[in-house]
Amino acid sequence: MEIKKAPISVYAEMTPNPVVMKFVANKRIIEGDSVEFKNVEEAKPSPLASKLFHLPFVKEVFISSNYLAIAKYDIIEWDEVTTEIRELITQYLQSGQPVLIEIPESEKKSNIADPSASTQAKNTYEVPDPKELGEIETRIVEILEEYVAPAVESDGGAIKFMGYEDGVVKVLLQGACSGCPSSTLTLQSGILNILQKMLPTLIKSVEPVNG
């Protein structure tokens, strides 16, 4: 009996961020951690992201395990371009070509580019080495990964722990969560509440390093 692979399909899903649409595949498209590209120059390690940046309305591309979160410029509405993007992604995945051909330099260096910075003068944020974290920092990371990351990912984004000092937790928001109008509310009412419940007296606030 011949076993046939299920055809690759992609569907579009709105996110809490009105300028970001999530395109979900019915299969894993990359292994390992998520990657984020702010422009076509950064997208060289990903042939698929490079293709997407050739669409004039694509502003940023975030790729996770089985989806892409794409940010657009305000020059066009989603209902005008969603089908075009979905078909491009579907055809690319069906071709069998790799989504990533190498790990982006920013990921190798554990530095994340500040999305609000210009291409000429980018600020970078160094992701802490898990081996160098103290007991409190390690517990914060565990809480974020277990209780926060799944919900953030379902909204087309990602969250990374960046530091802890004097009761303040610093995080990096990526994908749909970066620049989202509701991200401040999410940080203050959602993530802060979880951390304060799990680590009473140790957490005063949660702040994004990228605004």
MOFENNOR-V749178 format. One record per backbone hydrogen bond with DSSP energy under -1.0 kcal/mol. CO is the residue of the C=O (numbers start at 1). NH is the residue of the N-H. If there is no record, write none. Layout:
co:CO nh:NH
co:CO nh:NH
This chain:
co:9 nh:26
co:11 nh:24
co:13 nh:22
co:17 nh:20
co:19 nh:72
co:21 nh:70
co:22 nh:13
co:23 nh:68
co:24 nh:11
co:35 nh:63
co:37 nh:61
co:39 nh:43
co:41 nh:44
co:43 nh:46
co:45 nh:101
co:46 nh:50
co:47 nh:51
co:48 nh:52
co:49 nh:53
co:52 nh:55
co:55 nh:58
co:57 nh:73
co:60 nh:71
co:61 nh:37
co:62 nh:69
co:63 nh:35
co:65 nh:29
co:65 nh:30
co:66 nh:25
co:67 nh:64
co:68 nh:23
co:69 nh:62
co:70 nh:21
co:71 nh:59
co:71 nh:60
co:77 nh:80
co:78 nh:81
co:78 nh:82
co:81 nh:85
co:82 nh:86
co:83 nh:87
co:84 nh:88
co:85 nh:89
co:86 nh:90
co:87 nh:91
co:88 nh:92
co:89 nh:93
co:90 nh:94
co:91 nh:95
co:93 nh:96
co:104 nh:108
co:105 nh:109
co:106 nh:111
co:110 nh:127
co:112 nh:125
co:114 nh:117
co:123 nh:114
co:125 nh:112
co:129 nh:132
co:130 nh:133
co:134 nh:138
co:135 nh:139
co:136 nh:140
co:137 nh:141
co:138 nh:142
co:139 nh:143
co:140 nh:144
co:141 nh:145
co:142 nh:146
co:143 nh:147
co:144 nh:148
co:144 nh:149
co:148 nh:152
co:149 nh:153
co:150 nh:154
co:152 nh:157
co:153 nh:156
co:156 nh:176
co:158 nh:174
co:160 nh:172
co:163 nh:170
co:165 nh:168
co:167 nh:204
co:167 nh:205
co:168 nh:165
co:169 nh:207
co:170 nh:162
co:170 nh:163
co:171 nh:209
co:172 nh:160
co:174 nh:158
co:174 nh:177
co:175 nh:178
co:177 nh:180
co:180 nh:183
co:182 nh:186
co:183 nh:187
co:184 nh:188
co:185 nh:189
co:186 nh:190
co:186 nh:191
co:187 nh:192
co:190 nh:194
co:191 nh:195
co:192 nh:196
co:193 nh:197
co:194 nh:198
co:195 nh:199
co:199 nh:202
co:205 nh:169
co:207 nh:171
